[in-house]
Amino acid sequence: MADGRVALSAATRSYAQIGRLVKFCNGEFMGQNLKFAPIQERKNGNAIKSHVCNSLTADLAGEAKLRDLEMEKRDARTVVAIILGGGAGTRLFPLTKRRAKPAVPMGGAYRLIDVPMSNCINSGVNKVYILTQFNSASLNRHLARAYNFGSGVSFGDGYVEVLAATQTPGQAGKNWFQGTADAVRQFHWLFEDPRSKDIEDVLILSGDHLYRMDYMDFVQSHRLSGADITLSSLPIDQSRASDFGLMKIDDKGRVLSFSEKPRGNELKAMAVDTTVLGLSQEEAEKKPYIASMGVYVFKKDILLNLLRWRFPTANDFGSEIIPASAREFHIQAYLFNDYWEDIGTIRSFFEANLALTEHPPRFSFYDATKPIYTSRRNLPPSKIDDSKIVDSIVSHGSFLTSCLVEHSVIGIRSRISSKAHLKDTVMLGADFYETDSEIASALSKGKVPVGIGENTRIKECIIDKNARIGKNVVIENADGVQEADRTSEGFYIRSGVTIILKNAIIKDGTVI
């Protein structure tokens, strides 16, 4: 409040009388360590319940004032997030041919990095590092445009910093990032910097997941449990279990063991009673396995100890450090029973995009209270003339003329010409516009403008940015080819999905 008073909400009912106020005089008590004091509730003179709260004694109006313990546990100023964006992204190739995996466009107008960045902003976590290594130019450009102080997104006293892989003195310093853990290890000195003196916990996040999460709920659970490490986990069924790292927990949610992508009898041995994490009996029977989401929170001191002294040669969190740590440290599982998708392969990228068109969608980029941010582009609304759009998303700045678009996602600045038909297609859009005169000039010379030409049919396809697809083209993979490398012809096929390369030219009349 403007006069420095803090009203205690109904959530503090067990700690203080509703309506009482704490007043900090000119910040006199701000930042001081507050002592824990046990408080007992009594009934007929007998103690019946004991709990702990933070107490602050001050001679203000002759009364003791209380500060809520729960608010202490949700202090985002003591949390720093590290987003891992340095992997080569080979399973998303060719979308990662010229861009880092977190820079891959998603949902028509966003990029994958926007998801963890927006989750941080919406959670109040305003200290963020992004570790990069491969093809990072487009990622750096996007971060600079979207998350700077002039973009309308405020970080207060926080920061967003890109930490690129770099060589340092010594033999070990000549190596690039060898894995997730090694990437963080090479920048361990950041946590010993005076700027990090108040940091208590470190969030480790991935740059290629699709989900909406309040990280401070996650951190608060970690702090209340007293865990050294907490893993965000997802209950899953047997059909998907072998694709993930699975954890075995006790009846209090503590992780006892960890197994990376188990199969057969080893998989069956990892089944647990997931009602421990809060699932209903019915849900627990359907989803008897607990998978790691690759989202972790470490006590800062524990993380530094693990990276520098306990496991100085381990390169990866998921397959090395965390499984080994389960035998020595308190590792807790945190249930995240909501939509989450790992955008790690062409097929998962394709299906996650098309899933956005469902009614209602399992994930939506729009939420009035927790929006997903991206860079401002100042584009006009899309112009749609005499076209039919069915179960699709059309991003801003697009031009659709007398065409049919079904179950598809159309990216920014897309052009689709008359009598074109797109179905089950993810079109990433374009980085620039061609003027009407440029388009007319290209057509008069037999060249192909950016966008999709007349009478073209496209199905089950990903069209990368700035692609030029001519007239009377058919892209349907009628033969059901699963894998093909046709770089010279401007396309790949991965897991049965045709990918038209960025800046590719598909000439008039081509059949794929």
C-alpha positions as CSV (number, residue, x, y, z in Angstrom):
1,M,0.0,0.0,0.0
2,A,1.1,3.6,-0.5
3,D,1.6,4.3,3.2
4,G,3.7,1.1,3.7
5,R,1.0,-0.9,5.4
6,V,0.4,-4.6,4.7
7,A,-3.0,-6.0,5.3
8,L,-3.2,-9.7,6.3
9,S,-5.6,-11.6,4.1
10,A,-8.0,-14.4,5.0
11,A,-5.2,-16.9,4.2
12,T,-3.5,-15.7,7.4
13,R,-6.5,-16.5,9.6
14,S,-4.6,-19.1,11.7
15,Y,-1.7,-16.7,12.3
16,A,-3.3,-13.4,13.2
17,Q,-6.5,-11.6,13.8
18,I,-8.1,-10.5,10.5
19,G,-7.9,-6.8,9.8
20,R,-4.8,-6.1,11.9
21,L,-2.0,-4.3,10.1
22,V,1.7,-4.5,10.0
23,K,3.4,-1.1,9.4
24,F,7.0,-0.8,8.4
25,C,8.3,2.6,9.5
26,N,10.6,3.9,6.8
27,G,11.7,0.3,6.1
28,E,13.0,0.0,9.7
29,F,12.3,-3.7,9.9
30,M,12.5,-4.6,6.2
31,G,15.2,-7.1,5.3
32,Q,15.9,-8.2,9.0
33,N,15.9,-11.9,9.9
34,L,12.6,-12.8,11.5
35,K,12.5,-15.3,14.3
36,F,10.3,-18.4,14.4
37,A,7.9,-18.5,17.3
38,P,5.6,-21.4,18.1
39,I,2.0,-20.4,18.7
40,Q,-0.6,-22.7,20.4
41,E,-4.3,-22.6,20.1
42,R,-6.2,-23.4,23.3
43,K,-9.6,-24.8,24.1
44,N,-10.8,-25.0,27.6
45,G,-7.3,-24.1,28.8
46,N,-5.7,-27.1,27.0
47,A,-3.3,-26.8,24.1
48,I,-4.9,-28.5,21.0
49,K,-2.8,-27.3,18.1
50,S,0.6,-25.9,17.5
51,H,1.9,-24.2,14.5
52,V,4.8,-21.9,13.6
53,C,4.7,-18.4,12.2
54,N,7.0,-15.5,11.7
55,S,6.8,-13.0,14.5
56,L,7.9,-9.4,14.5
57,T,7.8,-7.4,17.8
58,A,7.5,-3.7,17.6
59,D,6.1,-1.0,19.8
60,L,3.6,0.2,17.2
61,A,0.3,1.2,18.8
62,G,1.3,-1.1,21.7
63,E,0.6,-4.4,19.8
64,A,2.7,-7.2,18.4
65,K,2.4,-7.5,14.6
66,L,2.7,-10.7,12.6
67,R,4.1,-11.6,9.2
68,D,2.8,-14.5,7.3
69,L,5.2,-17.5,7.0
70,E,3.6,-18.5,3.7
71,M,4.6,-15.1,2.1
72,E,8.1,-15.7,3.3
73,K,8.2,-19.0,1.4
74,R,6.9,-17.3,-1.8
75,D,9.6,-14.6,-1.9
76,A,10.6,-14.7,-5.6
77,R,13.4,-12.3,-4.9
78,T,15.5,-15.2,-3.6
79,V,15.0,-17.3,-6.7
80,V,17.0,-17.3,-9.9
81,A,16.0,-19.2,-13.1
82,I,18.3,-20.8,-15.6
83,I,16.8,-21.7,-18.9
84,L,18.8,-24.3,-20.9
85,G,18.8,-23.3,-24.5
86,G,22.1,-24.6,-25.8
87,G,21.3,-28.0,-27.2
88,A,21.8,-28.8,-30.9
89,G,18.2,-29.8,-31.3
90,T,19.0,-32.6,-33.8
91,R,15.6,-34.3,-33.3
92,L,13.9,-31.0,-34.5
93,F,16.1,-30.8,-37.6
94,P,15.6,-29.2,-40.1
95,L,13.7,-26.5,-38.1
96,T,17.0,-26.1,-36.1
97,K,19.2,-25.9,-39.2
98,R,19.7,-22.2,-38.7
99,R,18.1,-21.5,-35.3
100,A,18.5,-22.7,-31.7
101,K,15.7,-25.1,-30.5
102,P,14.1,-22.5,-28.1
103,A,13.9,-20.0,-31.1
104,V,11.7,-22.4,-33.1
105,P,8.4,-20.6,-33.9
106,M,5.3,-22.0,-32.1
107,G,1.6,-21.4,-32.2
108,G,1.7,-19.0,-35.1
109,A,3.2,-16.0,-33.4
110,Y,5.4,-17.2,-30.6
111,R,8.7,-19.0,-30.1
112,L,9.4,-21.9,-27.7
113,I,11.5,-19.7,-25.4
114,D,8.5,-17.5,-24.7
115,V,6.9,-20.3,-22.6
116,P,9.5,-20.5,-19.8
117,M,10.2,-16.8,-20.0
118,S,6.5,-16.0,-19.6
119,N,6.1,-18.5,-16.8
120,C,8.9,-16.7,-15.0
121,I,7.3,-13.3,-15.5
122,N,3.9,-14.5,-14.4
123,S,5.4,-16.2,-11.3
124,G,7.3,-13.1,-10.2
125,V,10.7,-14.6,-10.9
126,N,12.6,-11.7,-12.4
127,K,16.2,-13.0,-12.4
128,V,16.7,-15.1,-15.4
129,Y,19.8,-16.5,-17.2
130,I,19.5,-18.2,-20.6
131,L,22.4,-20.5,-21.6
132,T,23.0,-20.8,-25.3
133,Q,25.5,-22.5,-27.6
134,F,24.2,-23.7,-31.0
135,N,22.7,-21.4,-33.7
136,S,21.9,-18.7,-31.2
137,A,21.7,-15.6,-33.4
138,S,17.9,-15.7,-33.9
139,L,17.4,-16.6,-30.2
140,N,19.5,-13.7,-29.1
141,R,17.7,-11.3,-31.5
142,H,14.3,-12.4,-30.2
143,L,15.2,-12.1,-26.5
144,A,16.6,-8.6,-27.1
145,R,13.3,-7.5,-28.8
146,A,10.9,-9.2,-26.5
147,Y,12.4,-9.0,-23.0
148,N,14.0,-5.6,-22.7
149,F,12.9,-2.6,-20.6
150,G,11.3,-0.9,-23.6
151,S,9.0,-3.8,-24.5
152,G,6.5,-3.1,-21.8
153,V,7.6,-6.1,-19.7
154,S,9.1,-4.8,-16.4
155,F,11.7,-6.8,-14.5
156,G,12.0,-4.3,-11.6
157,D,15.3,-4.9,-10.0
158,G,15.8,-8.2,-11.9
159,Y,17.5,-9.1,-15.2
160,V,17.4,-11.3,-18.2
161,E,20.9,-12.2,-19.4
162,V,22.1,-14.5,-22.2
163,L,25.1,-16.6,-21.2
164,A,26.7,-17.9,-24.4
165,A,29.1,-20.9,-24.3
166,T,32.6,-19.5,-24.1
167,Q,36.2,-20.6,-23.6
168,T,38.0,-19.8,-20.4
169,P,41.6,-20.3,-19.1
170,G,42.7,-23.8,-18.4
171,Q,42.3,-27.1,-20.1
172,A,38.7,-27.6,-19.0
173,G,37.9,-24.1,-20.2
174,K,38.5,-25.1,-23.8
175,N,35.4,-27.4,-23.9
176,W,32.0,-26.3,-25.0
177,F,28.9,-27.3,-22.9
178,Q,29.0,-31.1,-22.6
179,G,25.5,-31.3,-21.2
180,T,22.9,-29.6,-19.0
181,A,24.9,-29.9,-15.8
182,D,28.2,-29.0,-17.4
183,A,26.6,-25.8,-18.9
184,V,25.5,-24.6,-15.4
185,R,28.9,-25.7,-13.9
186,Q,30.8,-23.5,-16.4
187,F,28.9,-20.5,-15.0
188,H,29.0,-21.5,-11.3
189,W,30.9,-18.3,-10.4
190,L,27.7,-16.3,-11.1
191,F,26.2,-17.6,-7.9
192,E,29.2,-16.4,-5.9
193,D,28.8,-12.9,-7.3
194,P,27.6,-10.2,-4.8
195,R,24.5,-9.8,-6.9
196,S,23.5,-13.4,-6.0
197,K,24.1,-13.1,-2.2
198,D,20.3,-13.3,-1.5
199,I,19.6,-16.2,-3.9
200,E,18.5,-19.3,-2.0
201,D,17.1,-21.5,-4.7
202,V,17.9,-22.1,-8.4
203,L,15.2,-23.1,-10.9
204,I,16.5,-25.2,-13.8
205,L,14.2,-25.0,-16.8
206,S,14.1,-26.3,-20.4
207,G,13.6,-24.1,-23.4
208,D,11.5,-26.5,-25.4
209,H,8.5,-27.4,-23.3
210,L,4.9,-26.3,-23.7
211,Y,3.0,-25.7,-20.4
212,R,1.8,-23.0,-18.0
213,M,3.1,-23.2,-14.5
214,D,3.4,-21.0,-11.4
215,Y,7.0,-21.6,-10.5
216,M,6.6,-20.1,-7.0
217,D,4.0,-22.8,-6.1
218,F,6.8,-25.2,-7.1
219,V,9.5,-23.3,-5.1
220,Q,7.2,-23.0,-2.1
221,S,6.5,-26.7,-2.0
222,H,10.2,-27.3,-2.2
223,R,10.9,-25.0,0.7
224,L,8.1,-26.3,2.9
225,S,9.3,-29.9,2.4
226,G,12.8,-29.1,3.4
227,A,14.1,-30.9,0.3
228,D,17.6,-30.3,-1.2
229,I,16.2,-30.9,-4.7
230,T,12.6,-31.0,-5.9
231,L,11.6,-32.5,-9.3
232,S,8.5,-31.4,-11.0
233,S,6.8,-34.6,-12.0
234,L,3.9,-35.7,-14.3
235,P,1.7,-38.8,-13.7
236,I,1.6,-40.9,-16.8
237,D,0.2,-44.2,-18.1
238,Q,2.1,-47.2,-19.2
239,S,1.9,-46.4,-22.9
240,R,4.2,-43.3,-22.5
241,A,6.2,-44.3,-19.5
242,S,9.2,-45.7,-21.3
243,D,9.8,-42.3,-23.0
244,F,10.7,-40.6,-19.7
245,G,12.9,-40.7,-16.7
246,L,10.7,-42.3,-14.0
247,M,11.0,-42.0,-10.2
248,K,10.2,-44.3,-7.3
249,I,8.8,-42.4,-4.3
250,D,7.8,-43.3,-0.7
251,D,4.5,-42.5,1.0
252,K,5.6,-38.9,1.6
253,G,6.7,-38.1,-2.0
254,R,10.4,-38.5,-1.3
255,V,12.3,-39.8,-4.3
256,L,14.0,-43.1,-3.5
257,S,15.3,-44.0,-7.0
258,F,15.4,-42.8,-10.6
259,S,15.4,-44.8,-13.8
260,E,16.0,-43.3,-17.3
261,K,13.5,-44.7,-19.9
262,P,13.0,-48.1,-18.4
263,R,11.4,-51.0,-20.3
264,G,10.0,-54.5,-19.5
265,N,10.4,-55.7,-16.0
266,E,12.4,-52.6,-15.1
267,L,9.5,-50.5,-16.1
268,K,7.0,-52.5,-14.1
269,A,9.2,-52.1,-11.0
270,M,8.8,-48.3,-11.2
271,A,5.0,-48.3,-10.7
272,V,4.0,-46.4,-7.6
273,D,0.8,-45.3,-5.8
274,T,0.4,-41.9,-7.2
275,T,-2.4,-41.0,-4.8
276,V,0.6,-40.0,-2.5
277,L,0.9,-36.9,-4.7
278,G,-2.7,-36.0,-4.6
279,L,-4.3,-38.0,-7.5
280,S,-7.7,-39.6,-7.0
281,Q,-7.8,-43.4,-6.8
282,E,-9.3,-43.5,-10.3
283,E,-6.6,-41.3,-11.8
284,A,-3.9,-43.2,-9.9
285,E,-5.0,-46.5,-11.4
286,K,-4.8,-45.0,-14.9
287,K,-1.4,-43.3,-14.3
288,P,0.8,-45.4,-12.0
289,Y,4.1,-43.9,-13.1
290,I,5.7,-40.6,-12.2
291,A,7.8,-39.0,-14.9
292,S,10.3,-36.2,-14.5
293,M,9.4,-33.1,-16.5
294,G,13.1,-31.9,-16.6
295,V,12.1,-28.9,-14.4
296,Y,14.1,-28.8,-11.2
297,V,14.7,-26.6,-8.2
298,F,17.9,-26.8,-6.2
299,K,19.0,-25.2,-3.0
300,K,21.8,-23.0,-4.3
301,D,24.5,-24.4,-1.9
302,I,23.5,-28.0,-2.8
303,L,23.7,-27.3,-6.5
304,L,27.2,-25.8,-6.2
305,N,28.3,-28.6,-4.1
306,L,27.0,-31.2,-6.5
307,L,28.5,-29.5,-9.6
308,R,31.9,-28.6,-8.2
309,W,32.8,-31.2,-5.6
310,R,30.5,-34.2,-5.4
311,F,30.1,-34.9,-9.2
312,P,32.7,-32.7,-10.9
313,T,32.7,-34.8,-14.1
314,A,29.0,-35.4,-14.5
315,N,27.6,-33.7,-17.6
316,D,23.8,-34.2,-17.3
317,F,21.2,-33.6,-14.6
318,G,18.6,-36.1,-15.7
319,S,20.8,-39.1,-16.4
320,E,23.7,-38.6,-14.0
321,I,23.5,-36.1,-11.2
322,I,19.9,-36.6,-10.0
323,P,19.8,-40.4,-10.1
324,A,23.1,-40.5,-8.1
325,S,21.9,-37.8,-5.7
326,A,18.8,-39.7,-4.7
327,R,20.9,-42.0,-2.5
328,E,22.5,-39.1,-0.6
329,F,20.2,-36.1,-0.6
330,H,16.6,-35.3,0.1
331,I,14.9,-35.2,-3.3
332,Q,11.2,-34.5,-3.4
333,A,8.6,-35.1,-6.1
334,Y,6.2,-32.2,-6.9
335,L,3.0,-33.1,-8.8
336,F,2.1,-31.1,-11.9
337,N,-1.1,-32.6,-13.1
338,D,-1.8,-30.3,-16.0
339,Y,-1.0,-30.0,-19.7
340,W,2.7,-30.4,-20.5
341,E,4.4,-31.4,-23.8
342,D,8.0,-31.9,-24.6
343,I,8.5,-30.3,-28.1
344,G,11.6,-32.4,-28.8
345,T,10.8,-34.1,-32.1
346,I,9.2,-33.1,-35.4
347,R,6.2,-35.2,-34.7
348,S,5.6,-33.7,-31.2
349,F,6.1,-30.2,-32.6
350,F,3.6,-30.9,-35.4
351,E,0.9,-32.4,-33.1
352,A,1.3,-29.8,-30.3
353,N,0.7,-27.0,-32.9
354,L,-2.4,-28.7,-34.3
355,A,-3.7,-29.4,-30.8
356,L,-4.0,-25.7,-30.3
357,T,-6.9,-25.7,-32.8
358,E,-9.0,-28.1,-30.7
359,H,-12.3,-27.0,-29.0
360,P,-11.5,-26.3,-26.3
361,P,-7.7,-26.6,-26.7
362,R,-5.7,-28.5,-24.1
363,F,-3.3,-25.5,-24.0
364,S,-4.1,-21.9,-24.9
365,F,-1.5,-19.2,-25.4
366,Y,-4.1,-16.7,-24.1
367,D,-4.9,-16.3,-20.5
368,A,-5.9,-12.9,-19.2
369,T,-4.1,-13.4,-15.8
370,K,-1.1,-15.4,-17.1
371,P,-0.4,-14.4,-20.7
372,I,2.4,-15.8,-22.9
373,Y,4.6,-12.9,-24.0
374,T,6.5,-12.5,-27.2
375,S,8.1,-9.6,-29.2
376,R,5.9,-6.8,-30.4
377,R,5.7,-6.6,-34.2
378,N,3.1,-3.8,-34.9
379,L,1.5,-5.9,-37.6
380,P,-2.0,-5.1,-39.0
381,P,-4.9,-7.5,-38.5
382,S,-5.1,-10.4,-41.0
383,K,-7.1,-9.8,-44.2
384,I,-9.3,-12.6,-45.3
385,D,-11.2,-12.4,-48.6
386,D,-13.8,-14.9,-49.6
387,S,-12.1,-17.7,-47.7
388,K,-13.2,-20.6,-45.5
389,I,-11.4,-21.2,-42.2
390,V,-12.2,-24.3,-40.3
391,D,-10.8,-25.2,-36.8
392,S,-7.6,-23.2,-37.5
393,I,-5.5,-20.4,-36.1
394,V,-4.6,-17.4,-38.3
395,S,-1.9,-15.1,-37.0
396,H,-1.8,-11.4,-37.5
397,G,-0.5,-9.7,-40.7
398,S,-1.6,-12.5,-43.0
399,F,-3.5,-12.3,-46.3
400,L,-5.8,-15.1,-47.3
401,T,-7.7,-14.9,-50.7
402,S,-10.4,-17.3,-51.8
403,C,-8.8,-20.3,-50.1
404,L,-9.7,-23.2,-47.8
405,V,-7.8,-23.7,-44.5
406,E,-8.7,-26.7,-42.3
407,H,-7.2,-27.8,-39.0
408,S,-4.1,-25.7,-39.5
409,V,-1.9,-23.0,-37.8
410,I,-1.0,-20.0,-40.0
411,G,1.9,-17.9,-38.9
412,I,2.5,-14.2,-39.1
413,R,2.7,-12.4,-42.5
414,S,1.5,-15.5,-44.4
415,R,0.1,-15.2,-47.9
416,I,-2.3,-17.8,-49.3
417,S,-3.6,-17.4,-52.9
418,S,-6.9,-18.3,-54.4
419,K,-8.2,-21.9,-54.6
420,A,-5.3,-23.1,-52.4
421,H,-6.3,-25.8,-49.9
422,L,-4.4,-26.4,-46.6
423,K,-5.2,-29.2,-44.2
424,D,-3.3,-30.4,-41.1
425,T,-0.6,-27.9,-41.9
426,V,1.7,-25.7,-39.7
427,M,2.8,-22.7,-41.7
428,L,5.4,-20.6,-39.8
429,G,4.9,-17.5,-41.9
430,A,7.4,-14.9,-43.1
431,D,10.0,-12.4,-41.7
432,F,9.1,-9.8,-44.3
433,Y,6.5,-8.6,-46.8
434,E,6.7,-8.4,-50.5
435,T,4.9,-5.5,-52.0
436,D,2.3,-6.0,-54.7
437,S,4.7,-4.7,-57.3
438,E,7.4,-7.1,-56.2
439,I,4.9,-10.0,-56.4
440,A,3.7,-9.0,-59.9
441,S,7.3,-8.6,-61.1
442,A,8.2,-12.1,-59.8
443,L,5.2,-13.7,-61.4
444,S,5.9,-11.9,-64.8
445,K,9.4,-13.4,-64.7
446,G,8.2,-16.9,-63.9
447,K,9.5,-16.7,-60.3
448,V,7.7,-17.7,-57.1
449,P,6.6,-15.1,-54.5
450,V,6.8,-15.7,-50.8
451,G,3.7,-17.7,-49.7
452,I,1.4,-20.2,-51.3
453,G,0.4,-20.0,-55.0
454,E,-3.0,-20.6,-56.7
455,N,-4.6,-24.1,-56.9
456,T,-2.0,-25.6,-54.5
457,R,-3.0,-28.5,-52.2
458,I,-1.0,-29.1,-49.0
459,K,-1.6,-31.7,-46.3
460,E,0.3,-32.9,-43.2
461,C,3.1,-30.4,-43.7
462,I,5.3,-27.9,-41.8
463,I,6.1,-24.9,-43.9
464,D,9.2,-23.0,-42.5
465,K,9.5,-19.2,-42.8
466,N,9.8,-17.4,-46.1
467,A,9.1,-20.5,-48.2
468,R,8.0,-19.9,-51.8
469,I,5.5,-22.4,-53.0
470,G,4.2,-22.0,-56.5
471,K,1.0,-22.6,-58.4
472,N,-0.6,-26.0,-58.9
473,V,1.7,-27.7,-56.3
474,V,0.6,-30.8,-54.5
475,I,2.3,-31.7,-51.1
476,E,0.5,-34.7,-49.7
477,N,3.1,-37.5,-49.3
478,A,0.6,-39.9,-50.9
479,D,3.1,-42.8,-50.7
480,G,3.4,-42.5,-46.9
481,V,7.2,-42.0,-46.9
482,Q,8.4,-41.8,-43.3
483,E,11.9,-40.4,-43.8
484,A,13.5,-38.5,-46.8
485,D,16.2,-36.0,-47.3
486,R,15.6,-33.8,-50.4
487,T,17.6,-30.7,-49.4
488,S,18.3,-29.9,-53.1
489,E,14.5,-29.9,-53.8
490,G,13.7,-27.8,-50.7
491,F,12.1,-30.3,-48.3
492,Y,12.6,-33.2,-45.8
493,I,10.2,-35.8,-44.5
494,R,10.5,-36.7,-40.8
495,S,8.2,-39.2,-39.1
496,G,5.8,-39.0,-42.1
497,V,5.6,-35.2,-41.9
498,T,6.8,-33.1,-44.9
499,I,8.9,-30.1,-43.9
500,I,9.4,-27.3,-46.5
501,L,12.7,-25.7,-45.7
502,K,13.2,-22.0,-44.7
503,N,13.6,-19.9,-47.8
504,A,12.9,-22.9,-50.0
505,I,11.5,-22.5,-53.6
506,I,9.0,-25.1,-54.7
507,K,8.3,-24.5,-58.4
508,D,4.9,-24.5,-60.1
509,G,3.4,-27.9,-60.6
510,T,5.7,-29.8,-58.2
511,V,4.3,-33.0,-56.6
512,I,5.7,-34.2,-53.3
